[in-house]
Amino acid sequence: MTAPARTFEIKPAVREQVPLLIGIVGPSGSGKTWSALRVATGIQRVTGGDIAVIDTEARRALHYSDRFRFRHLDFRAPFGSLDYLAAIQACVAAGSKIVVIDSASHEHEGPGGMVDFQEQELTRMAGDDYQKRERMKMLAWAKPKAARRKFIGGLLQLNCNFIFCFRAKSVSKPLKQNGKTEVVQMGFVPVSGDELVFEMTANVLLLPKSGGVPTWESDYPGEAMAMKLPEQFREIFARPEPLSEEIGQKLAQWAAGSAPKSLPTVKELLDQYAACDTDEALTKLEQQRGDVWNQLPPPAQVKLKAASEAARKRVAEKPAPEATDDGVERDEFGATIFGGEPQKSLFDNPSDRPVD
């Protein structure tokens, strides 16, 4: 039987919402976790929802729980590719709109990660036979690589924004140059498989003592390969400044397909609550407060809640307008409310005659 002919629809290309996958690469102490939480908070300004941190670093992300508002998943070994996928899916199922994976490097070389998986496969296939192990070395990567592909494939199906923190280490590598082998300094290289690193929308390199400021140029080949700055983000990273909430917000606005209006600051909301004296204004303020609520630290939430209650009490106690003898509601200064006109008698007409 002949297969039915396929039909295809061709239409104009239009920007649509897409998820972000941001990689932050750096050695220990370079500020990856702090920077990731700042960027995640900026993304949250646009997307709303919760931030979740998948923490493989002995709960170190909790060091920042008094500065940032996020949900925490204490992720322990084994660190297999599919274990990572299950942890990420759990965060998304719980309603998280931004997931920080700190660190993704355990998927490669942590207990139960890719390197361990390959070693287990090699032992299963060749035992302690050294010569056989040499022959089977490449074949033993088949199942670990398949698991990683399944991890990446599952990740890309999730409608969520991700920030992957990758450890980096200084690497030297023997390379053939001018007909002879030389040891070449590669610089700081991410501890991960190329397949995962290359899936990122953008990759940021934080060098030691950088203060969270990304590096975008390097003479070391490993560092140059670790960086990824697509054209659409060049303006966002044009200035040498630390990764911040503002950068995260701009990235999320691009990913949303447009530039949504920025959410109000806590100070702006407090000022508006102080001036609020109508139901209409209060309703609008309550909606704006709901938009920013999840991203605020507890002290800011307490201030806004108190301001909201004070405004609600002020609106409730405001005296209602009184109706005058002409049947029109006027304010305290005698001005007509809503542009009303005095009610006319049935006998009010230009000729002073009764109406038929």
Order of alpha helices (4+ residues) and beta strands (2+ residues): beta-alpha-beta-beta-alpha-beta-alpha-alpha-alpha-alpha-beta-beta-alpha-beta-alpha-alpha-alpha-alpha-alpha-beta-beta
